[in-house]
Amino acid sequence: MKTKTLVLVLVVIMMVLVGAISACSANLESDAAGADTVTLTLGAYTTPREAYSEIIPLFQAYWKEKTGQEVVFEESYLGSGAQSRAVVEGFEADVVALSLEADVTRMVDAGLITRDWHAAPNKGIVSTSVVVFAVRSGNPKDIQDWDDLAAPGVEILTPNPKTSGGAQWNILALYGAAKRGYIEGVAADDDAAAQAFLAQVLANVTVMDKAARDSITNFEKGVGDLAITYENEVLVAQLSGQDYDMVIPRSTILIENPVAVVDAYAEKHGTQEVADAFVEFLFAEEAQRIYAKYGLRSVDADVAADTAELYPPVEDLFTIDYFGGWAKATPDFFSDEGIFSQVLVDVQGSGD
């Protein structure tokens, strides 16, 4: 009898201990906001790395003063598409800062972003840029506009659209300029002519790197005659002492860069509050001025006005809406049956 009673008591004690351990484990995840230190993981595309190197310490100081809590950042920089896929496949970023909306949509579709990320300021678009050309100092190939990219002997760098958001912007900028009648010898609103021009340019592409930053780094090493890239990549390079020039084509696309909290991971880590605050901080004037310092066009009206001389207007600046938004542009151009994919197959086949 005593033995049975002792066993029962031990079972009850074990159940209480298991419950206590489970509760403690849950609290470690759900109550991170109450800890002295919280870790926030940022998954970003490659090009704004320098901007975040200045923005993050400012946010850390702001959050420390506001809450008394230290924020430790873990940062990952990849091509936008690769970063998006990594998050979907299990990389537990609390916040993502990517090159294009379609890469955020991938996380929405996977159930990782559960709130309306467009509810953030400026519909979640934290910075902008435009597609330009980086050319050798003095522009020895005399590259002035898109039509010059199809000239024989021009060696072009542009990243791979399968891994890089920047690459997708590049292709859409080129195709849009052709369709809108800004390519000499290409009739406006003629898809066949635009595709033929795209094929001519792709035939001159010598390297397709995995990310926009890799592409510009190779250009800086002396590879190629020009790189199709973000305006901010060239401006940042020039700030760091790189000696090459930038050409802004007459017609180009407005690059819109989204930021969002990855709700599923932030909730799991107990970092939702600090993640929301970080995203909000990115739209503050102080952070926006840092984006502008590193070549990105600010979405803050005052900052944009103050830096207007650094960012000249474009004769024909269009947006992703010209292609029906990313929901339409992605399959139309970058699926296996899409325009870019099929033209690339044809170009590679003709080179065999």
N, C-alpha and C positions, 0 to 999 in steps of 0.2 A: 504493500500500500504506500509505504514511504517512498519506495523507488518510483512508483507511478507518479506520485505527487512531484518528486524531484524532476522527473522527465518533463512533466507538464510545465513546471516553472521555467526550466531551461528553454523549452520551445517558445514560451511567451517572451522570455528575454531576447532570444534570437530574432523573433519577429520585430520587437521594438527596435533592436539595433539595426536591422536591415532597413526599417522604415526611416530611422534617423539618418543613416548613411545616404539613402536615396534622396531625402529632403535636402541634406547638405549639398549633394551633387547638383540638384536642381537649382539651389540657391547660388552656387558658383556660376551657373550659366545665366540665370534670370536676374540676379541682383548685382551684376558687374557695375552698375551705375553707382552703387553705394561703396565700392572699393576705393582705396587710395589711388590705385593705378588701373587704367583700362587700356586694352590693346585694340587698336582700330586698324583693320587691314584694307588698304586701298589697292584696287586693281585698275590700272590705267593704260591707255595707249602710250606709245613711246614719245611722241613729239613734245608734250608739255612738261617733261621731267624737270627741267630747270625751273619752271614756274612753281611747281609743287615744292621744290627744295626751299623756296622762300615762303610760300604760303603756309606750309605745315607748321613751322616754328611759330608763326604769328597766331595760328589757331591754338596751338598748345598753350601759349601764354594767355590768350583770351579765356580758354576753358579753365585753366588753373586759377585765374583771378575770379572767374565767375563761380566755380564750384569747389575749388580746392583740390581738384582731381588731376593727376598727371595722365596725359594721353601719350601712349607709346604707339608709333605708327610702324606697321609693316607694309612695305611698298613693293609692288610688282609692276613692271613695265613690259608690255608685249605689243605686237601688232593688234589693232582693235578687234579684229575677227578672232584671232587666236586667244586673246584675253577673254572675250565673251564665251567662247567654247570651253575654255578652262574653268570658268565659273560654273557653267552648266554641268560640267563633268565632275565637279567636286571641289574646286578651289574656293575656299570659303571667304571671299571678299565681303566686307561689310558695305563698302561703297565702291562703285565703278565710275570711272571718268573715261569715256570712250570717244571714238572718232565720229560715229554715226548712229542714228536712231535705230537702225535695223539690228545692231548688235545688242542694244538694250531690249528690243522686242524679243530677241531670242530667249532672254531670261524671264521676260513676262510669260512667254508661251510655256516655259519650263516650270512655271509656278513659283519661281524664286523671288520675283518682284510682284507683290500682291496689292500694293497701294498704287494710286494714280501718280506716277512720277512726273507727269506733266503739270501737277499741281504746284510744283516748285516755281520760284520766280522765272519769268521768261520761258514758261512751259518746259523747264528743265534744261534748256540750252544755255550752257555756262560761258561759252566763248565761240567766236567764229574766225574764219580765215577764208582765203581764196586759193584756187589752184593756179600756180605760176610755173615758170621755168627757171632753174638754176643753170647758168651758162658760165663758161670759162671767162676769166678776167679779160675785158676788152671785147668780148663777144666775137671771137675770131670766125665763127661760122655764120655770123650775121643773122641770128635767130630773132625774128621780130614778132611772129605770130604762129598760130597753129599750122598753117600750111607749110611753113619751113621745116616742120618735123618729118614731113614725108619726103624730103629731098634725099637723093641717093648719097650714101656715105655718112649720114648723121647717125651717131651712136647714142642711143637713148637709154636712160635708166628710169624705171618706174616699178614700184613693188607689186607683189602678187595679190590680186583681188580675193583670192581664197583665204588669205591670212591677214590682209591689211585693209583697214577702212580707207586709208589714204589712197590706196590703189583704186578703190571703187569711185571715190570722188574724182580721181584723175580721168578715168575712163568716161564718166558721165559729163565731166567738163568738156572733154574733147568732142564727144558725140553731140552734146547739146549745142556747142558752138557751130558744128557742121549743120545740124538740123535747123538752126536759127539763121543760117545764111551768112555766117562770119568766116567761112573758109573759102579762099579764092579758088574758083573752079568747081565748087561743090554747090549744087542747087539747094536752096532752102526747102525744107519740108519733104526731102527726098530720102527715104530710109535706105534705099539701095545705094545711093551716092554716099551717104554718111557711113554705111558699113564698109564700102570700098575704101574710103579715106581712113577709117579705123584700121583696116588691114594694112594699108601702106605704112602707117605709123608703127603698128606692132611689128612689122617686118624689120624695122630699124631698132627695136628694143633688144639690147644685148644682155641685160641682166634684169631678172625679176626677183628682188629680195623679199624676205618674209614680212618686213615692216618698213614704214616710211623712214624711220631713223637709220636703219641699215642701208637703205638705198642712198640717202644723202651722205652717209659715212663712206660708202664706196666711191661716190662721186668725188669726195674730198681727197680720197687716196689716188685720184687721177684716172679713174675708170669713166669712160664715156665723154661725150661732148656736152650733154645736158641731162638734167634730171627733172622730170615732172614731179612737182612736190607742193607742199604747203608753203604759203607766203612766210609763215612764222619760222619754218625750218631755215630759210635763207637768211632772214633777219637775225635769228639767234646765231647762226654761223658767222655772219659778218660782225656781230658784237664780240664774238670770241676770237676774231682776228683772221678768219678765213678770207682768202682773196678770190672771190668770184662774184659775178653779177646776177641780177634778177631781172627777168622780163615778165611783165604782166600782160597777158594777151587781151585783145579787145573784148572778147566774150569769154566769160568763165563762170564757174558755179560758186555760190556761197556755201562754204563748209560750215556746218552747224554741229557743235560738239556737245553731247548730252552728259549729264551727271545724274546718278540715282543711287538710292540706298537699296541694297539687296536684302529685302525684308526677311526672308527665311533665315539667312545666316546671321543678320543683326539680332533677330529675335533669339536665335539659338545661343548667341554669345552674350546676350544681355547688353548689347551696345546700341540699341535703337535710338536712344535719346542723344548720345554723343554723335552718332552717324548723321542723324537729322540735323544737328547743330552744325556739323562740318559742311554738309551740303549747303545749308543756308549761308554759312560764312563765305563760301565761294562766290556768292553773288554780291557780297558787301563791297563797297568802293575800294577798300584797302586791297582786297584780293584781286579785284578787277584791274587795278592799276599794275599789279604784278603780271597778270596775263598780258596786258598791253606792253609792258616792259620787255617781255620775251616774245614779241612778234604776233600775238593773237589779238584780233580785233575785239574790243570790249563790248559787252551787251549792256553796260551801264551808260546811259545817255551822257552824263557829265564827263565820264572818262573818255568816251568816244569823241566828244567835242574837243576835249583837251589834247587828244592825240591824233586829230584828223590829219595833220601834216605828215604823219608817219605812214598813213594808210590811204593812199590816193584812191579816188573813186574809179570804178571800172565802167567802161562804156556800156557794156551789156552784161549786167550781173543778174543771173537767174538762180532759182533755188530748186531743191529736189521736187517741189510741187510741179515743175515743168514736166516731170516724168510720171506724175500721178502719185508722188510720195514713195517712201521706201517699200511699202507693202506691194507696190506694183513694180518698182524699179528693180528690186532684188531678183524676183523670178524672171523678169523680162530680159535682164542683162547677165546675171551671174549664176543662174541655175545651169545645170548641165546642157540644157537646150537653149539657154539664153544667148542674146546677141553677142556679147563679148566671148563667151565660151566657144561658140560655134565659129566665130571669126578667127579666134586663136588657133583652133584645131586646123582650120583651113590654111592659116599662115604657116604653122609648123609642118603641116603635110606638104605644102609646096616647097618647103626648104629641104625636104629629105632627098 
